[in-house]
Amino acid sequence: MLREVLIYLSVYIGLFAAAYYFLSLMSSKKHYKKIPEKDLPRVSIIIPAYNEEKSIKGTVMSALNLDYPKDKLEIIVIDDGSVDKTYSIIKKIRDKRLRVFRKKNRGKGAALNYGIRRANGEIIVTMDADTFAEEDALKKMVYHFSNPKVMCVAPSMAIYKPRKILERIQQIEYLMGVFLRKAFSSMNAIHITPGAFSMYRKKFFDKYGLFDENNITEDMEMSLRIQYNHFIVENSDESVVYTKAPSTFLGLLKQRRRWYYGLTKNLWHYRKLFSRKYGQLGMIVLPVAVASILFSIILTSYLFINTLLKVKKEIIMFNSINFNFSNIFVFNKYILERWLFLFFSKPITIFLIIFSLILVAYLFFAKSRVTKYSGIKISIIYFLAFFYILFAFWWVVSLFYVIFVRKISWGKQ
């Protein structure tokens, strides 16, 4: 009985959220005014770097090549105690807009704050050292600051040249995020901003403080802080930024452990956001997000483990009657066929397929923004086959760290 209640409650929440977000986006009437070039604000791009010799040059050149008035743009790179060639690579780049600093390692938040204190811009952009922005991304994002209530603008994020299976899974995940971030923007409910290329008014830092240097997801904490103080986090879906994705299982696990650990801690710290006075963010988006995580962990784990146990039971039964699998190929084929049959014969699997079709619809919207991607069909297959299991696993590991108060850090500290 409890199992059926959990299944159908999760289905209801999922379908409600999917429909609500889609209708919110379709009914949105938000507009921004283009700012004349002579009135564009001065922008400072802060790039913290720790052992980024493989990507730092490309990131800095991407920032320097942005379509923005040269006299109104500065790039500040903070080498946070790298022990590789990061600093020497940056120093070889000659451009009057580039300023380079080197300091002892204290983590990403401290590196960002070090740069912000030395920045001359009215607008601060935080840019990861493995990020590459399209040339028009910066200017399109700046336009959203024509609304004085906007304190932060987030871009559309995409994976840079995905090739391996895990990179392709993340490719689809990020494309889904393009849709969701725009939908949340229509409700003034963006609660996670990417550190890769988010933009802030410097005066918000002046009044409400810099990044929390003890927070492992400082960008997430800042977006919640902005919402907590009743300002707006906007989304520029036409501004596309690419980031390099972890390509190994362990690398991806470490990233998600840090993200989800940080999300859990930050949501608890800003638990007062779960309130009517924060509108759709507090009454719908955050509660649905938490519920979706919990149900995903419970149901995906149940479906996967229960199916494996049934297959094991059948194998034991066949062994008991001396059934002979002629060779290992036949044996493995049987296991796969039975697992697939049992998996797809469950009602919950049908609902997962429905959700998958909804997610594909989200991708059509995202693909209209991130136009440089091609051949994503194979990525969709990988995503549908593996993402739900990976997502539940990442969360189980992350909650283990939360419960047992394990410290997670950014780079070396």
N, C-alpha and C positions, 0 to 999 in steps of 0.2 A: 504493500500500500504506500509506504513512504517513498519507495522508488518511483512509482507512477506519479506521485505528487510532485517530486523533484523534476521529473522529466517534463511534465506538462507545464509546470510553472516556469521552467527555463525557456521552453518554447514560446510561451506567451510573452515573457519579457523580451526575448530576442526579436520576435515579430513586431512587437510594439515599438521597440527602439528603432528597428530598421525603417518602419513606416514613418515614424515620427521625425527622424532625422531627414529622410528624403523629402517629406512634405515641408519641413522647416526651410530646407534649402530652396525648394521650388517657390516658396512664398516670400523669400527674402527680397527686400527692396533696397538694400544697402548700396550706396554709391559714394564714390570719392571724387574729389576735384583734382585735376592735374595742376601741379604747381609750376608757374613759369620758371624757366631755367635761372633767371636772375634772382629768384626768390628761394631757390633750393637751399636747405640748411647745410651747414658744414657737418660732415660725417667722419667719424673715427672708427675704423675697423680694428678690433682687438683680436689677435691670433695668439693664444697660448700654445706652447709647444714643448713636449717632453719626448725626446728620442724619436723625432719625426723626419729623419734624413731622407727617407724614401719618397715622401709626399710634400714636404714643406715648400720646395721651390715651385711646384705646380700650383699650390694653394696661394702663395704670395703673388705669383704672376696672374692668377685668376682675379685676385683683388685689384691689382694694378690695371688690369684690362677692362674693368667695369666701365660702362657708359655713364660717366658722371663727371661734372666739371672738375678738372685737375686741381684747381685752386681751392676746392671745397672738400677735398678728400685726403685723408691721411691713413696710412696703414701702420699699426704698431704691433710688432712681433715681440712676444715675451718668451725667451728661452728659459724654461723653468728647471734649470740645473741638468740639462741633457748631458749624457756621457758619450754620445755619438757625434756625428758631423753636422748636426742640425745648425748650430750657431755659425760655423764657418761657411756653410752653404748660403745662409741668409745674407751674411756680410758681403758676399760676392755680387749681390743684386744691387745695381746702382739706380736709384730713383729718389728724387727729392721728397716724394710723398712717403717714403718708407723710413720708419724709425725702429731701431732694434735695441732691445734691452736684454741683459742677462742677469739672472738672480738665482739665489739658492732655491732648491726644490722645496715647495710648500704645498703643491697641489694646484688643480685647475682654478678653483675659486680664488685663491690668493693671487695667481697669475693674472686672472681677469681684472681683479681689483687694482693690481699694480698698474695695469695699462689704463684703466679708467681714470685713475688719479692723475695721469699724465696726458690724458686726451684733451684736445681742444674743440672737439665737435659738440654740436647740440644734440646730435643723434649718435648713439653707440651701437655698433654691430659686433656681436660676438661670433667669431668664425673659427671652427675647428681646423686643425692643421692637416686634415685629409679631405678637405671640402673644395668643391669647384662650382662657381656660380655662373649662370648664363649672363651675358653682358648687360642685358636690360633689367636684371633682377633687382638691383639696388634702387634704381630710379622708380620702378613701379611700386616698390615697398614704401619708399619715402612719401609717395602721394597720399597714403592713408593717414599720415600725420596732419592732414588738413583739418581733421577732427581733433580739437584740443583735448578731448577725453581719452584719446588713444595713447597708451603708454608703451605698447609693444606691438610689433608686427612680425608675424611668422610667415615663412615662404612655403612653397610646395617642395617636399623633400623626395628625392629619388636616389636609387642605388647607381653608383658609377660603374659602368661596364660589367654587369653581372655575368659570370660564366659558370661557376660551380653550382651544385645543387642548392647548398645553403644560401648562396648569394641570390639565386633565383627565387627561393622562397621569400627572402626578405624583399626582393624586388616587388612582388605582389603585395606584401604587407605594407610597404611604403606607399604604393599606389592607392591602396585602400585608405591610407592615412590622408592622402590628398583630398578625397571626398569628405571624410569625417571631419577634418579640420575646417573645411569650408562650411559644412553643416553646423558645426559648433559655433563658428563665427557668426552665423545668421541668428544664433540665440544668445550671443555674447557669453559663450560658455567654454571658450578654449582654456583648458587647464594644464596643458602640456605644450611647451614651446621647445623646438629643437635647438640645442646649443650650437648646432652646425652653422646657422646663419640667421639668428634672430636679432631684431632691431629694437632699441629702447630709447626713450627720451632721457637725456642725462639728468634732467631736473628731477626725475623720479628717484634716481639714485641719491641725489643731493638731499632730498627730503625724507626718504624712507629707508635709506641705507644701501650699501653695496651688496654683492653676492655673499651668501653665507659660506665662509671658508671651511666650515666643518661639515658641510652638506655634500654628499657624494653625487647628488643630482641637483646642483645649484640652479640650473636653468629651470627645472620643474618647480623648485621652491619659489623662484622669482615670479613665475607666471601665476602661481597661487597667491603670492603676496600682492600682486597687482589686482587680482580679482577680489581679494579680501578687503582692499581699500577702495573698492567700488569704481575702478577704472576699467578701460576696455583693452582687451587683447584682440587684435585684428588679424586677419589672414589675407595675404596677397597670393591667391591661387595661381596667378599668371607668372609669378616670380619663381623660377625653377632653380633649385640648388641640388648638386649631386654630392654624395658622400660615399666613401669606401666602406664596404660592409665586411664584417668578420667572415672569413671563408672556412674556418675550421670549427668543429663542434665545440671544442673547449673554449676557443676565443669568443664564440657567440654566446655560450653559456655564461661566461664571466661578464659579458656586456649586459645580458638580460638580468642576471642576478643583481648587478649594480642598479639597473633601471628600476626593477620591481621592488627591490629593497628600499630604494629611495622614494618610490611612489608611496609605498605603505607608510613609511615614516612621515612623509610630508602631508599625506591625507589625514593622518592622526593629529599632526601638529595644527593643521588648519581645519579641524573637524567642525568648527563653527560655520564653515561654508555650506554644510548640509542643513540649509535653512531657507525658509520662504523668502527672506529678505534678499537672497542672492538669486532670485528668479529661477529660470530653467536650469541654471547650473546646479543650484542647491537642491531643487526638487525633483529633477529628472536625470540630468547627465551624470552627475557623480553617483547617485544611488544606483542607477542602471549599470554604470561601469563596475562598481563593487560587486553587485549581484551577478553580473556576467562573468566576472573572474571566478567567483566562488562556484557557480554552477558549472563553468567550464572545467574546473579542476575535478569536481565530484563526478560529473557525468562522463567526461572523456576517460578518466581513470577507470570508472566502473565498466564502461563499454569495452575498453581495450583488455583489461584484466579478466573480466568475466568471459569474454570470447576465448581467450587463451586457455582458461581453465576448462572450458567445455571441450575444446579440441584435445587437451591433455586427457580428459576423461574418456573421450572416444578412442584415443590411441591405446589407453590401458585396457579398454573393453576388447578391442581387436586383438591385442596381445594375449588376453585371457582365453581366446578361442583359437589361438595359434594361427591367426591370419598372417600370411607371409607377404610382406612388401618386397617385390623382386629385386629392387635396387634402390639406392639412395635417391635417385631422381624421382622415382614413383612415390617414394615416401614423402619427399619434400613437396611434390606436386599435390599430393593428397592433403597435407597440412594447409597449404595455401588455399586450395579450393574450399576446404571446410571452413577455414577462418573467414574467407570472403563471404561464403554463404551465410554463416552465422551472423557476421557483422551486418550484412545488408538485409537480413531478414528481420531485424529489430526495428520497431517503430521509430526509435530515436534516430536511427540512421537515415530514415526518410526525411526527418526534420533537418538533419545536418545537410542533406542534399539540397533542401529548399533554401537553407541559409547560404549555401554555396552559390546557388543561382542568384541570390540577392547580391552577394559579394561581387559576382561577375558584373552585375549591373552597375555597381559602384565603380568598377574598373573602367567602364566606358566613359564615365565622367572624367576620371583621372587621366585616361589616355588622351583626352582632348586638351589637357593642360601640358602633360609631359609628352610632347609629340616626337621626341627623338628616339623613343623606345620602339623597337620592332621585334617581331617574333616572340611575343610573350606567351604564346599558347602552351609551350612546354613548361614555362614557369608556373602557369595556372595549375597544371596537372600536379607538379611537385608540391605546390602550396596546398591544394585540396587533399593530397595524399598524406602529408606529414605535419602541416602547421598545427592542427588541433592538438595532436599528441605532444609536439614540442612545446606549445604554449602552456599546456597543463604541467609538463615536466619543469619548465623554467619557473613557474609559480610555486610549485612544491619545494624546489630547492631554495627559492628566495624567501619563502615563509619560514623555512627551517632556520635560515640565518637571522630573520627577524626575531623569532621566538627565542633563539639561543644567544642573541645579542652578539653576533659575530661582526667584527669591524670590517668594512669593505672600503677600499681607497681608490683614488684616481692616480694611476702612475705610481711613482715612488714619492713618499712623503717623510 
